[in-house]
Amino acid sequence: MPTAVASARHARDLGAQMVMVHQPVHPYVSQDGWVDYHRAIAEAVPELGVVPYLRNPRLAGARLAELADACPNVIGVKYAVPDAARFAAFARDAGLDRFVWVAGLAEPYAPSYFSAGATGFTSGLVNVAPAVSLNMIEALRAGDYPAAMKVWEQIRRFEELRAADGSANNVTVVKEALAALGLCRREVRPPSKPLPEEARAEVAAIAAGWSI
């Protein structure tokens, strides 16, 4: 926790207006402990907006509301639990209109999460094909779910490759697509590994199709 607090203060001192707090990486996280952890960070930087990154399916929405009662600068959530029904319930238990809700599992989950109250989504794809991601967000903001699902179909294989084997290649696939477009090197930090040749060719073909 001291490191997280120090990082938040450092971001503030450099001019940031908001910080996102990653899901605590400790393997044993109680709900009380989750609240206390985020409260300590939020109270250390009351002038900043604070956005918890939530990956814990056991956390109750009421606990987020409790955190925000104590720390009104907790204003949004990156929700990355792969369960749209759970998200809908969690957001309503916490306060649907009280927070900005971001679908934290990228474009594949965006349509279902938008239907339940999200107003934004995270994206790795946007680094490779910004126009494709923009097509989806524009369709979702317009409430045009058939158009959003056409984008979903367009990106499906790319996102399946990222999600395979427990998302082992989540970043690797994005880096490979960027490398295929000549925008960066394909090397990734361990314990990730570059893709095998067959998968590299598939990713390159997908990226080339988007760049046309």
RAMO-V305047 format. One record per residue. N is the residue number from 1. RES is the residue in one letter. NEAR is the number of other ideal C-beta (glycine too) atoms within 12 Angstrom. Layout:
BEGIN
[[N:RES:NEAR] [N:RES:NEAR]]
END
This chain:
BEGIN
[[1:M:22] [2:P:12] [3:T:17] [4:A:29] [5:V:24] [6:A:17] [7:S:22] [8:A:35] [9:R:23] [10:H:17] [11:A:24] [12:R:24] [13:D:15] [14:L:13] [15:G:11] [16:A:19] [17:Q:17] [18:M:24] [19:V:36] [20:M:31] [21:V:39] [22:H:24] [23:Q:27] [24:P:27] [25:V:15] [26:H:14] [27:P:8] [28:Y:11] [29:V:22] [30:S:17] [31:Q:23] [32:D:15] [33:G:20] [34:W:30] [35:V:31] [36:D:21] [37:Y:34] [38:H:42] [39:R:31] [40:A:27] [41:I:39] [42:A:37] [43:E:24] [44:A:29] [45:V:31] [46:P:21] [47:E:21] [48:L:32] [49:G:28] [50:V:42] [51:V:37] [52:P:43] [53:Y:28] [54:L:42] [55:R:26] [56:N:33] [57:P:20] [58:R:19] [59:L:36] [60:A:23] [61:G:32] [62:A:19] [63:R:32] [64:L:38] [65:A:26] [66:E:24] [67:L:39] [68:A:29] [69:D:18] [70:A:21] [71:C:30] [72:P:20] [73:N:30] [74:V:37] [75:I:29] [76:G:32] [77:V:45] [78:K:34] [79:Y:46] [80:A:34] [81:V:29] [82:P:22] [83:D:23] [84:A:25] [85:A:16] [86:R:27] [87:F:38] [88:A:24] [89:A:21] [90:F:35] [91:A:36] [92:R:22] [93:D:21] [94:A:34] [95:G:26] [96:L:23] [97:D:13] [98:R:23] [99:F:34] [100:V:28] [101:W:38] [102:V:33] [103:A:40] [104:G:32] [105:L:32] [106:A:40] [107:E:43] [108:P:36] [109:Y:35] [110:A:41] [111:P:32] [112:S:27] [113:Y:39] [114:F:34] [115:S:22] [116:A:26] [117:G:30] [118:A:36] [119:T:24] [120:G:29] [121:F:39] [122:T:29] [123:S:32] [124:G:33] [125:L:39] [126:V:25] [127:N:26] [128:V:37] [129:A:32] [130:P:18] [131:A:18] [132:V:35] [133:S:31] [134:L:19] [135:N:29] [136:M:39] [137:I:31] [138:E:18] [139:A:26] [140:L:33] [141:R:20] [142:A:14] [143:G:14] [144:D:18] [145:Y:20] [146:P:14] [147:A:20] [148:A:34] [149:M:23] [150:K:18] [151:V:34] [152:W:31] [153:E:20] [154:Q:25] [155:I:40] [156:R:20] [157:R:24] [158:F:41] [159:E:36] [160:E:23] [161:L:35] [162:R:36] [163:A:24] [164:A:19] [165:D:16] [166:G:9] [167:S:23] [168:A:18] [169:N:32] [170:N:28] [171:V:27] [172:T:32] [173:V:41] [174:V:35] [175:K:30] [176:E:40] [177:A:42] [178:L:28] [179:A:24] [180:A:30] [181:L:25] [182:G:14] [183:L:18] [184:C:17] [185:R:13] [186:R:29] [187:E:16] [188:V:22] [189:R:11] [190:P:9] [191:P:9] [192:S:21] [193:K:20] [194:P:21] [195:L:31] [196:P:15] [197:E:12] [198:E:12] [199:A:28] [200:R:24] [201:A:17] [202:E:24] [203:V:37] [204:A:27] [205:A:21] [206:I:32] [207:A:33] [208:A:18] [209:G:20] [210:W:28] [211:S:19] [212:I:11]]
END
